[in-house]
Amino acid sequence: MPYMIGGPDPSLLAELAGQLRDDPEVTIRRIVGPPDRPSLLAVDMPPARAGALQAQYGTRLTIEPDAPIELF
């Protein structure tokens, strides 16, 4: 399932991106911004993995499903 991950601390997002690269449950689809200071991660992962990350990082990260934009 696609998710977006963001937060106010780019260094935390960079650290997380490094960890997720090695996670067999996660596919990084896109990193927005410089690799060492990203502003957003677009990833595919199971809902249970997203829940575990949210529990681990709490309010330091926002993790939400990435839904396609629907035009009128």
N, C-alpha and C positions, 0 to 999 in steps of 0.2 A: 504494500500500500504506500502511496507517495505521501511524504511529509515535508514540511518546511520547518527549519530550526533557525531561530534567531535569538539575539540578545544584545545587551548594551556593551558587552566586553568582547572585542574581536579576538583577543588572545585566548579566551576560553573557547570560542568557536574554532580557532585554529587547532587548539589542543584536541578538541572533540573530533574534528575532521581527521586528524592523525590516528586517533583510536578507532574511528569507524572504518577507515581504510582496511584495517586488519580484522574486522568483524565479518564473519561469513554470512550473517543474517542481513547485512546492510549493503546497499549499493548507493554510492554517492553519484547522483545524476548531474549536479552542478554546484559549484562554489562561486558565489557572487562576491566580487571584490578580490583584492590581492590574497594569495594563498596564506601569507603570514598574518593577515588582518581581515579575514572575511566578514561580510555583514550578514550573509544568509547562506544556509546549506539546504539544498534540495536533495532528499534521499528517499530511497525505497526501503521499507523495513516492515516487519510484522507489527500489528497494533500492540502486542505484548511487549515488544522491544521498545516501542515509543513510550509506553507507560512506565517501563523500568527506567528509561532515561529521565523522564519527567520527575519520577520519585527521587532519583539520584541528584538531579541538579536543581529541583524546586523552582524558585522564582528567578534563578540566575539565567534560565533559558526559557524561551517560548517554543513549544513543540506543538504543531497543529497539522491536521490533515491538509494536503494540498489538493484542492478541487479545481477542475478545469473551469476556465472562464466561459460563461455562456452568453452569447450575443442574442439580442432580441430577434 
